[in-house]
Amino acid sequence: MTDRRNPAARPAPVVVITGGTSGLGRALARELAARGAAVVLSGRSAQKAEEAASALGEARILGVGCDVRRAPEIDALWEAAVARFGRVDHWINNAGIGHAHRRLDDLDPEQVDAVLGTNLTGALTGARRALQGMLTQPGGGRIWLTEGLGSSRLQPAMAGIGVYGASKSAAGYAFRALAKEYRGTGVQIGFLRPGIMPTPVVLGGPATELPAATRQMAGILGDSAEDVARGFAPRILRARRNGRRLTWLTPARTASHLLTAPFRRRQPF
Ligand SMILES: NC(=O)c1ccc[n+]([C@@H]2O[C@H](COP(=O)([O-])OP(=O)(O)OC[C@H]3O[C@@H](n4cnc5c(N)ncnc54)[C@H](OP(=O)(O)O)[C@@H]3O)[C@@H](O)[C@H]2O)c1
């Protein structure tokens, strides 16, 4: 039994992060581990995942190769986490890719497949595996989705980023449905909405092709993945409610970034 008066006696929460080799995922791995969690981070290449884990310098971070487009690799990721740490308390579906800022007829079908396969099918396959494991382990668990442009039902569609937006919109819908399907089971669904961060997902794709004014605004409203992770990590570990959404770029933060823009260092978009 857990001794509530002595946090040191509580077992460390175990967190699996898909897409943990860079950007938000890697920063979350660091911040969660710093708060006592055991972390399994993953990415497409086993070598890169192992290097990312060892660069973070924490014994309780394991790096595992897992391409979320391949269900057997997701199974192996779950099994590696359980073999090393005994259970999984949080599974964060964070792996994501963008695409060039282009109209549909200029995108290769392979790019369309990769974006949907990673951001949508990959997140669902991850959630499915985590559900199977969490429904049968004592204490259940929590499955998170990293949202993105397209997730908000209030956001107007943006030209040039339709496939990415569709992947995030569809994944968001599916996870909102999961929150209803699994209500009361002990497995809870959560959402991370990280705002705008200068990471490879945007810098390698859309950002470099965006109009200068849009990039300038992204620089003003953006924050580093490290800052976002520092804000999210304690809230992830504290989350209790099914359907919880952690939003970084709230109206208050947007207003503050706009007001302080002349004095604040801009993010490099
Ligand atoms: N940056 C932003 O402004 C922003 C805003 C809102 C939401 N997001 C979302 O935040 C999440 C993290 O993105 P980020 O901004 O931190 O970008 P990032 O630094 O490019 O990170 C993306 C991560 O996904 C991994 N990944 C890509 N394809 C994968 C696959 N098929 N299987 C497994 N892992 C894969 C990458 O690892 P490998 O390359 O090692 O495979 C990397 O670790 C994404 O879901 C993104 O859509 C980003």
PDBQT file of the ligand as one rigid body, heavy atoms in Angstrom, charges set to zero:
ROOT
HETATM    1  N1  LIG A 301       6.218  22.395 -33.197  1.00  0.00    +0.000 N 
HETATM    2  C1  LIG A 301       5.005  22.891 -33.113  1.00  0.00    +0.000 C 
HETATM    3  O1  LIG A 301       4.783  24.110 -33.284  1.00  0.00    +0.000 OA
HETATM    4  C2  LIG A 301       3.842  21.994 -32.786  1.00  0.00    +0.000 A 
HETATM    5  C3  LIG A 301       2.626  22.603 -32.521  1.00  0.00    +0.000 A 
HETATM    6  C4  LIG A 301       1.534  21.805 -32.182  1.00  0.00    +0.000 A 
HETATM    7  C5  LIG A 301       1.689  20.433 -32.124  1.00  0.00    +0.000 A 
HETATM    8  N2  LIG A 301       2.904  19.861 -32.407  1.00  0.00    +0.000 N 
HETATM    9  C6  LIG A 301       2.990  18.414 -32.318  1.00  0.00    +0.000 C 
HETATM   10  O2  LIG A 301       3.916  18.094 -31.294  1.00  0.00    +0.000 OA
HETATM   11  C7  LIG A 301       4.424  16.769 -31.509  1.00  0.00    +0.000 C 
HETATM   12  C8  LIG A 301       5.920  16.775 -31.349  1.00  0.00    +0.000 C 
HETATM   13  O3  LIG A 301       6.455  17.545 -32.399  1.00  0.00    +0.000 OA
HETATM   14  P1  LIG A 301       7.692  18.504 -32.217  1.00  0.00    +0.000 P 
HETATM   15  O4  LIG A 301       7.211  19.872 -32.505  1.00  0.00    +0.000 OA
HETATM   16  O5  LIG A 301       8.389  18.226 -30.946  1.00  0.00    +0.000 OA
HETATM   17  O6  LIG A 301       8.564  18.072 -33.481  1.00  0.00    +0.000 OA
HETATM   18  P2  LIG A 301       9.888  17.178 -33.646  1.00  0.00    +0.000 P 
HETATM   19  O7  LIG A 301      10.982  17.748 -32.825  1.00  0.00    +0.000 OA
HETATM   20  O8  LIG A 301      10.054  17.065 -35.117  1.00  0.00    +0.000 OA
HETATM   21  O9  LIG A 301       9.479  15.787 -33.015  1.00  0.00    +0.000 OA
HETATM   22  C9  LIG A 301       8.760  14.812 -33.699  1.00  0.00    +0.000 C 
HETATM   23  C10 LIG A 301       9.079  13.490 -33.077  1.00  0.00    +0.000 C 
HETATM   24  O10 LIG A 301       8.292  12.479 -33.748  1.00  0.00    +0.000 OA
HETATM   25  C11 LIG A 301       9.142  11.388 -34.064  1.00  0.00    +0.000 C 
HETATM   26  N3  LIG A 301       8.593  10.668 -35.196  1.00  0.00    +0.000 N 
HETATM   27  C12 LIG A 301       8.321  11.112 -36.444  1.00  0.00    +0.000 A 
HETATM   28  N4  LIG A 301       7.805  10.128 -37.184  1.00  0.00    +0.000 NA
HETATM   29  C13 LIG A 301       7.725   9.034 -36.389  1.00  0.00    +0.000 A 
HETATM   30  C14 LIG A 301       7.256   7.713 -36.557  1.00  0.00    +0.000 A 
HETATM   31  N5  LIG A 301       6.745   7.280 -37.731  1.00  0.00    +0.000 N 
HETATM   32  N6  LIG A 301       7.345   6.854 -35.518  1.00  0.00    +0.000 NA
HETATM   33  C15 LIG A 301       7.852   7.264 -34.334  1.00  0.00    +0.000 A 
HETATM   34  N7  LIG A 301       8.304   8.495 -34.099  1.00  0.00    +0.000 NA
HETATM   35  C16 LIG A 301       8.237   9.385 -35.121  1.00  0.00    +0.000 A 
HETATM   36  C17 LIG A 301      10.505  12.011 -34.303  1.00  0.00    +0.000 C 
HETATM   37  O11 LIG A 301      11.505  11.055 -34.020  1.00  0.00    +0.000 OA
HETATM   38  P3  LIG A 301      12.458  10.332 -35.120  1.00  0.00    +0.000 P 
HETATM   39  O12 LIG A 301      12.769  11.362 -36.162  1.00  0.00    +0.000 OA
HETATM   40  O13 LIG A 301      13.621   9.917 -34.281  1.00  0.00    +0.000 OA
HETATM   41  O14 LIG A 301      11.638   9.200 -35.622  1.00  0.00    +0.000 OA
HETATM   42  C18 LIG A 301      10.534  13.079 -33.225  1.00  0.00    +0.000 C 
HETATM   43  O15 LIG A 301      10.979  12.524 -32.007  1.00  0.00    +0.000 OA
HETATM   44  C19 LIG A 301       3.926  16.359 -32.898  1.00  0.00    +0.000 C 
HETATM   45  O16 LIG A 301       2.812  15.515 -32.773  1.00  0.00    +0.000 OA
HETATM   46  C20 LIG A 301       3.516  17.677 -33.526  1.00  0.00    +0.000 C 
HETATM   47  O17 LIG A 301       2.549  17.501 -34.532  1.00  0.00    +0.000 OA
HETATM   48  C21 LIG A 301       3.973  20.612 -32.717  1.00  0.00    +0.000 A 
ENDROOT
TORSDOF 0
